[in-house]
């Protein structure tokens, strides 16, 4: 099996939400579901609102659904969207 590289956009409910708290909980969810090489970025949206972009690698044999569902259950998360997913070669 191969490795996939995934980027997921996590939208908070408001600009006042603590993004570090979302990142901490998201990291735990990714690690629990066998994700590796985890990194986070913040993407400005509008009016002070920023999205969290979670990037990580995952073995193809593990499903992505539990990670997405876990992100949606994080407090103050409005939406979750896979923005990029590709197979890694090398």
Backbone torsions as a table, in degrees:
resi	resn	phi	psi	omega
1	UNK	NA	155.5	-179.3
2	UNK	-101.5	-174.9	179.3
3	UNK	-113.6	138.9	174.0
4	UNK	-112.1	144.7	175.0
5	UNK	-103.0	129.9	-172.4
6	UNK	-126.0	140.9	170.1
7	UNK	-126.7	126.8	-180.0
8	UNK	-124.2	130.3	177.4
9	UNK	-91.4	125.8	179.0
10	UNK	-112.3	115.6	-178.8
11	UNK	-97.4	123.5	176.6
12	UNK	-77.2	165.9	-178.3
13	UNK	-75.2	-25.1	180.0
14	UNK	-157.4	167.6	178.0
15	UNK	-67.3	-17.5	-176.7
16	UNK	-83.4	-5.8	-176.5
17	UNK	-70.1	140.9	177.8
18	UNK	-75.9	105.4	-177.3
19	UNK	-68.8	-29.8	178.6
20	UNK	-63.9	-35.9	177.6
21	UNK	-66.0	-41.4	177.8
22	UNK	-63.7	-43.4	179.7
23	UNK	-61.7	-42.8	-179.7
24	UNK	-61.7	-46.6	-179.4
25	UNK	-68.6	-38.5	178.8
26	UNK	-64.1	-39.8	179.4
27	UNK	-61.7	-42.5	178.5
28	UNK	-62.2	-40.0	179.6
29	UNK	-65.9	-43.6	180.0
30	UNK	-63.2	-46.8	-179.8
31	UNK	-62.8	-39.7	179.4
32	UNK	-61.8	-31.5	-178.2
33	UNK	-100.9	25.3	171.6
34	UNK	72.7	17.9	175.5
35	UNK	-75.3	150.8	-178.7
36	UNK	-135.5	172.0	177.2
37	UNK	49.8	54.8	-173.7
38	UNK	-82.3	134.6	172.6
39	UNK	-144.4	157.3	-178.5
40	UNK	-130.1	147.2	174.0
41	UNK	-136.8	159.3	176.2
42	UNK	-114.0	134.6	-178.7
43	UNK	-118.5	117.5	177.9
44	UNK	-64.6	135.6	179.6
45	UNK	-106.7	-71.3	177.9
46	UNK	-170.5	150.2	173.6
47	UNK	53.3	38.9	178.2
48	UNK	85.3	-6.3	178.9
49	UNK	-78.4	133.0	178.0
50	UNK	-126.3	139.9	174.8
51	UNK	-95.7	150.9	174.0
52	UNK	-97.9	127.1	175.9
53	UNK	-104.9	114.8	178.9
54	UNK	-96.8	123.8	177.4
55	UNK	-117.3	136.4	-179.7
56	UNK	-162.9	167.1	175.0
57	UNK	-108.9	151.6	-176.8
58	UNK	-148.0	136.3	175.4
59	UNK	-65.9	138.5	-177.3
60	UNK	-57.6	-24.9	-176.7
61	UNK	-74.0	-15.1	179.3
62	UNK	-96.2	135.5	-178.3
63	UNK	-75.0	152.6	179.0
64	UNK	-87.7	-24.2	-176.1
65	UNK	-53.1	-44.8	-179.5
66	UNK	-62.1	-30.1	178.4
67	UNK	-71.1	-47.4	178.2
68	UNK	-59.4	-46.1	-179.8
69	UNK	-63.8	-37.7	177.3
70	UNK	-63.9	-42.0	178.5
71	UNK	-61.9	-40.2	-178.5
72	UNK	-65.7	-22.7	-179.5
73	UNK	-87.0	-7.7	178.8
74	UNK	-67.6	135.9	179.2
75	UNK	-60.2	138.9	178.7
76	UNK	70.3	20.6	173.7
77	UNK	-101.2	125.8	-178.3
78	UNK	-87.8	-45.1	-179.0
79	UNK	-153.0	160.6	-179.5
80	UNK	-134.7	132.2	-178.4
81	UNK	-142.4	129.1	173.4
82	UNK	-74.2	119.2	-178.5
83	UNK	-102.3	-19.2	178.3
84	UNK	-158.3	137.1	176.1
85	UNK	-152.2	120.8	-178.2
86	UNK	-147.3	153.0	179.5
87	UNK	-77.5	136.1	178.4
88	UNK	-93.8	135.7	177.1
89	UNK	-115.9	148.9	174.8
90	UNK	150.8	NA	NA
